Amino acid sequence: MKLLKLISYNNLILIAFALIVLRFGFLDLQPGLPLALNTWQYLLMVLATLLVAAGGFFINNVLASNEHGYSEGKIYNIYSLFTLAGVGLGYYLGTIVNKPIIVAVYVIAAAIIYLYATSLKQVLLISNLIIATAIAMVIIVIGIYNLYPVIMPDNKIYLATIFDLMLDYTLFIFIISIILTLVYNLRNTDADYNSGNTTLPIVAGKERTAKIAFFLTLLPLGLLFYYADKYITNLIWALGYGLLCIAGPLIYFMIKIWGAKTSKDFTHLIIILKLVLLFTVLSAMVVTLNINMHA
């Protein structure tokens, strides 16, 4: 049970859920879309992603705590086991689609997470960007392993359209993740100060950081309304879902963050943002199903 907590199993479940939904609730529902990985290979890709993420969560959580009970040697053995297994699976899948170079996405993700956990956590805002990038790369993995290997002259435009849509999701999730890291910083200000981490609440104060998070939330809200106007104006179910399940919680977050002060307040807001991430992933399926109904 201790190991499950150290690998942040709840976050791994969220990642797995996102990967499953985006394949079977989005990519598989696109008419005539060629995919490089079949179902079992895709599930191996999900496992590879979870292993790399588990290694990252483990090294980060262990180095941030003195109560884990692991020796330094055992820490790096466990981290290496998770990470090398994930990268190894990624390389195997790359050879299956004749693009072994695409394993670089896992290598880069693992390197980013390791640098964050071991050294960059103490650097102002860099740590926030690194975590948000690692989260957003989950979406990039899907495109690189499933779309890039099957690009041909006759489907290039179609695949580019799908990949552009996935990049829109990646941008949205990246911004939400940046805000999420700031709220984590707000909740953990005392612990970060004692650990020597330089976070925005320590430098600028909690009140200013909360207001920065408030104004940053205007960005995903603006993007949401832009995407709604561009893609789903005529899709009533998808539009209603976006307003109720994504815009609604974001507006609620903005109201609450303005006056949030206690650890309990920030924990509540972290849950709200994680729900926004969950509903954002599910929106890909909702939009696709609504398009098929409309057609």
Buried (B, 14 or more C-beta within 10 A) or exposed (E): EEEEEBBBBEBBEBBBBBBBBBBEBBBEBBEEBBBBBEEEBBBBBBBBBBBBBBBBBBBBBBBBEEEBEBEEEEBEEBBEBBBBBBBBBBBBBBEBBEBBEBBBBBBBBBEBBBBBBEEBBEBEBBBBBBBBBBBBBBBBBBBBBBBBBBBEEEBEEBBEEBBEBBBBBBBBBBBBBBBBBBBBBBBBBEEBEEBEBBBBBBEBEBBEBBBBBBEBBEBBBEBBEEBBEEBBEEBEBBBEBBBEBBBEBBEBBBEBBEEBEEEEBBEBBBEBBBBBBBBBBBBBBBBBBBBEEEE
